[in-house]
Amino acid sequence: MDVGVYPLIKALSLAEELGLDLVEISPKASPPVCKILEYKKFLYEQKKREKALKAKTSKIVIKEIRFGPNTDEHDYEFKKKHAEKFLKEGAKLKAFVFFKGRSIVFKEKGQILLLRLAQDLEELGKVEQMPVLEGKKMIIFIAPKKK
């Protein structure tokens, strides 16, 4: 459906009379939607809306903790405290056991260590991904529980 040139000229002259701009809001609509308003103010409001939407989106922070397959009890407790702090702050936790050289034969020890960590952090977070061996790393992901 062709709208014609006359309404456009009428709208432009009306906008000029008021000292404002004719802004095309929805060009794909039939007929195209236009508004008479101050263009700079329109751009400002649009940027303000986009900024507000961007502020509402949450950024996901991932913190990492590294263990060895033969991690000592004291070291485990020390790293567990850090993991608790990360989960309380609302960050996701990526805990992994790194196998160097021939220590890859201790896969079971690494899996037991990660499952123990998941069990110890049960009140603060839930396991997102069970221990998985990727190359020389066995990884587990723990997400913080919603408050």
C-alpha positions in Angstrom: 0.0 0.0 0.0 1.5 3.3 -1.1 0.9 6.1 1.3 1.8 8.9 -1.0 3.9 12.0 -0.7 1.3 14.4 0.5 1.1 13.2 4.2 4.9 13.2 4.3 5.1 16.8 3.2 2.4 17.8 5.6 4.3 16.0 8.5 7.6 17.7 7.5 6.0 21.2 7.4 4.3 20.6 10.8 7.6 19.5 12.3 9.3 22.6 10.9 6.6 24.8 12.3 7.1 23.3 15.8 10.9 23.5 15.5 11.3 19.8 15.9 12.4 16.8 13.7 10.4 14.2 11.9 11.9 10.9 13.0 11.1 7.5 11.3 10.5 5.1 14.2 9.6 1.9 12.3 10.6 2.0 8.6 9.4 -1.6 8.0 5.8 -1.0 9.0 3.2 -0.3 6.4 2.8 2.7 6.3 6.1 3.7 8.0 5.7 5.1 11.5 7.1 8.6 12.1 7.1 10.9 15.1 7.6 14.6 15.5 10.1 15.0 18.3 13.6 16.4 19.2 16.1 14.0 17.6 19.0 14.6 20.0 16.7 13.9 23.0 15.4 10.8 21.2 19.0 9.5 20.8 19.8 10.3 24.4 16.7 8.4 25.7 17.6 5.4 23.5 21.2 5.3 24.8 19.9 5.6 28.4 17.5 2.7 27.8 20.3 0.5 26.4 22.6 1.4 29.3 19.9 0.4 31.8 19.4 -3.0 30.1 23.1 -3.6 30.0 23.4 -2.8 33.7 20.7 -5.4 34.6 22.6 -8.3 32.9 24.9 -10.1 35.3 28.4 -10.9 34.4 29.5 -14.5 35.3 32.8 -14.7 37.1 34.7 -18.0 37.1 37.4 -18.5 39.7 39.8 -21.4 39.5 41.4 -23.6 42.1 44.2 -26.0 41.2 45.0 -29.2 43.0 47.6 -31.9 42.5 46.6 -35.6 42.7 48.6 -35.9 46.0 47.4 -32.7 47.6 48.1 -32.7 51.4 45.3 -32.3 54.0 46.4 -28.8 55.0 46.6 -27.6 51.4 43.2 -29.0 50.7 41.6 -27.2 53.7 43.4 -23.9 52.6 42.1 -24.1 49.1 38.6 -25.2 50.3 38.4 -21.9 52.3 39.2 -20.0 49.1 36.5 -21.9 47.3 34.0 -21.1 50.0 34.9 -17.4 49.7 34.5 -17.5 45.9 31.1 -19.1 46.1 29.9 -16.7 48.8 30.9 -13.8 46.5 28.6 -15.4 43.8 31.4 -16.5 41.4 31.3 -19.9 39.7 34.1 -22.3 40.8 36.3 -24.3 38.4 38.3 -26.8 40.5 40.8 -29.0 38.7 43.4 -31.6 39.4 46.5 -31.2 37.2 48.3 -34.4 36.4 52.1 -33.9 35.7 54.1 -36.6 34.0 53.4 -40.1 35.3 50.9 -38.9 37.9 48.1 -39.6 35.4 48.0 -43.1 36.9 46.4 -41.5 40.0 43.2 -40.6 38.2 41.1 -42.1 40.9 42.8 -40.0 43.6 42.0 -36.8 41.6 38.4 -37.8 41.1 38.0 -38.6 44.9 39.6 -35.2 45.7 37.2 -33.3 43.5 34.1 -35.2 44.7 35.2 -34.6 48.3 35.4 -30.9 47.5 31.9 -30.9 46.0 30.6 -32.7 49.0 32.3 -30.2 51.4 30.8 -27.2 49.5 27.3 -28.7 49.2 25.7 -26.0 51.4 27.2 -23.1 49.3 27.0 -24.5 45.8 25.7 -27.2 43.5 27.7 -29.3 41.1 27.2 -28.1 37.5 29.4 -30.7 35.9 30.8 -33.9 37.4 34.6 -34.5 37.3 35.7 -34.9 33.7 39.2 -35.8 32.4 40.3 -33.4 29.7 43.9 -34.1 28.6 46.0 -33.8 31.8 43.3 -32.0 33.8 40.3 -33.4 35.7 37.7 -30.6 36.0 34.6 -30.0 38.1 32.3 -26.9 37.9 30.4 -25.7 41.0 27.8 -22.9 40.7 26.8 -20.9 43.8 23.3 -21.6 45.2 20.8 -18.8 44.9 20.0 -16.9 48.1 
